[in-house]
Amino acid sequence: GIDIASKYPADARQVGTEGRVVLLLGVDVEGRVTSARVLEAPSPSLAGAALAGARRFRFTPALLEGAPVATEIRFTYTFLLE
């Protein structure tokens, strides 16, 4: 899992905004995120927090016939207040 608790935006926390942010991430042959686009978000601040976090992710590269390839994946961040 990816810990995003420390990245919960203060304004969203104050008004109790929760929800899913769906991102489309471009991942290169080394597993680095090269692009990130918000597909759905309950608020702009949660979208921004998800984008900032996603840029630091490292993935295992996708394989095509055994060789790493660049790809795009959908990734969902769920922000829940505890």
Secondary structure in CASP SS format (residue, H / E / C, confidence):
PFRMAT SS
TARGET T0000
AUTHOR 0000-0000-0000
METHOD secondary structure of the structure
MODEL  1
G C 1.00
I C 1.00
D C 1.00
I C 1.00
A H 1.00
S H 1.00
K H 1.00
Y C 1.00
P C 1.00
A H 1.00
D H 1.00
A H 1.00
R H 1.00
Q H 1.00
V H 1.00
G C 1.00
T C 1.00
E C 1.00
G E 1.00
R E 1.00
V E 1.00
V E 1.00
L E 1.00
L E 1.00
L E 1.00
G E 1.00
V E 1.00
D C 1.00
V C 1.00
E C 1.00
G C 1.00
R E 1.00
V E 1.00
T E 1.00
S E 1.00
A E 1.00
R E 1.00
V E 1.00
L E 1.00
E E 1.00
A C 1.00
P C 1.00
S C 1.00
P H 1.00
S H 1.00
L H 1.00
A H 1.00
G H 1.00
A H 1.00
A H 1.00
L H 1.00
A H 1.00
G H 1.00
A H 1.00
R C 1.00
R C 1.00
F C 1.00
R E 1.00
F C 1.00
T C 1.00
P C 1.00
A E 1.00
L E 1.00
L E 1.00
E C 1.00
G C 1.00
A E 1.00
P E 1.00
V E 1.00
A C 1.00
T E 1.00
E E 1.00
I E 1.00
R E 1.00
F E 1.00
T E 1.00
Y E 1.00
T E 1.00
F E 1.00
L C 1.00
L C 1.00
E C 1.00
END
